[in-house]
């Protein structure tokens, strides 16, 4: 770890958190924004994620997360460990369930957390977005129609 101060990597890091598959693909589409920033990924150890994130700083989360209390607890401890070991500048996520402990911990630590609602949920909010919403610094959506569920959201356009 560079710039180690009292066991914490002091260099600000953007934490990109998302399930593998489409959630990860939408985070990867943000490369023009995060390309020159120090970053760390939190996702699932799946063949697509391993391939797409080769050469990146990646921490593997526990899955499945849907209605799995054991993995929620395990991912909460992973989030605690990451926040203790690194200087997290912001959390950016597209969901799904893996995002919840990271967003809540960011809120508790007064670290900005940004949620980007996935592009394929236009008429109804995702469960993860509903759970994370009270703890967010910003809610972003990809379609104007998604603002019916999230009137405070900023429309960023389609990422894919």
N, C-alpha and C positions, 0 to 999 in steps of 0.2 A: 504494500500500500504506500502510495506517495503521500508526502506531507503528513505523516502520522503524528498526531497530537493526542496524548493520553489514550492511545489505542484506537483512535478514530481517524479514518482517512479524511483529512480536512478539505480535500479538493471537492467542490460542489459537483454533485452527480444528479442527473435526471434519471428517475426510475421509471422505466417503461414496462407496464404491467398488463398482461393480457393472456387469455387462453390461447392455445395454438390454433391453427386453421385460419378462419376468416378474421378473427379478432387480431391475431398476430399480423396478418396481411395488411390490415388497416393501419396498424401502428407502423409497420415498415414503410407505408406510403408517406409517412411524415419525415422521411430521410432528409429532404431539403431543409427542414427546421432543425432536426437533431444532429445532422451530419458533422458539425464542427463542435458539438458539445460533448462533454464527458457523460457517458450513459451506462446504465446497467439494465439488463432485461430480466424480467421475472415471467416465466412461462412454463409450459409442461415439456417434459423430456419426450418428445415425439419425433419421428423421423423428419417431418417437415420443418419443425422448429430447429432441430439440430443442424439440418442442412442450411436453412435460411440465415441462421445466426452464427455460422462458423466464423471464428475470429473475433466475435463480440464478447463482452463481459456478460455472462448469463448465469443466473441462479435458477435452479429447477424447483418449481413449486410442486405441491402434491395434488394429484387428481385421482378420481373425479371430484368435483366440487359441488355438484348439484345434490342438495339435500344430504350431504355427507359431513356430519358434525365432526368426526375425527379429523378429516382433512382441513376443515375450517380452523380447528385448533392448531394443527400442524402448520398451516400457512400463516396463522397469527404469530406463532413463535418465529417463523422464518422472517416475517416483517419486523418483529422486534429486534431480531439479530442484525438484520440489514441496517435498520435505523441506528443501532448502537455502534456499528462498525464503520459507517459511512456518513458523510455530510450530505444529506439528501436535500437538493435544491427544490425539487418538485416531483410529484407523481403524476404521470399521464397514463390513462388507461382507456381501453375500449371494452372492458369487462372480460370474461363473464365473472362467475363467482369468485375466482381467485383475487379479484380486485378489492373486495369488501374489506378485508383486514388491513390492506395497505392504505386505502383511502381513510379509514377511521383512524389509524395510527398517525397518518399525515395530519389530520385535523387536530388530534390531541397534541401534536408537536408543533402546531402552527406552521406547517409546511403546505404550500399551495398544492391542491389536488384538482386535476382537470379530467373530466369524464367526457369521452366522445361516444355518443350513442351510435350503435352500429347502423349501417346503411339499410339493412333489410327489415328494420322494425319501424314502420312508418305510422301505423294506426294505433299501436299500443306500446307503452313503455316496457322495457325489459325489467325483469325482477331485480337484476343487479343495479340498474340505474335508479330504481325506486329506493333500494336500500342505501345506496351511496349518496343520493341527492342532498340530504341534510348536511353532509360533511364536505361538500365540494366548494372550491373557490370559483370554479367556472364549469358550466355545462355547455358542451358544444354538440350541435346536430348537423347532419349532412343534407337534410331536406327541409325546406320551409314548412312542409306539412307536419314535421315532427314538433314544431313549436306549439301545436295544439296541446301536446302533453307537457311541454316544457316552455312556457311563455318567456321565461327569463333567459333561455338559451341563445347562443350566438350561432348563426348558420355559417358553417365553414365550407360547405359544398361537399360533393361526393369525393371521397378519398381514393376510391378504386375506379 
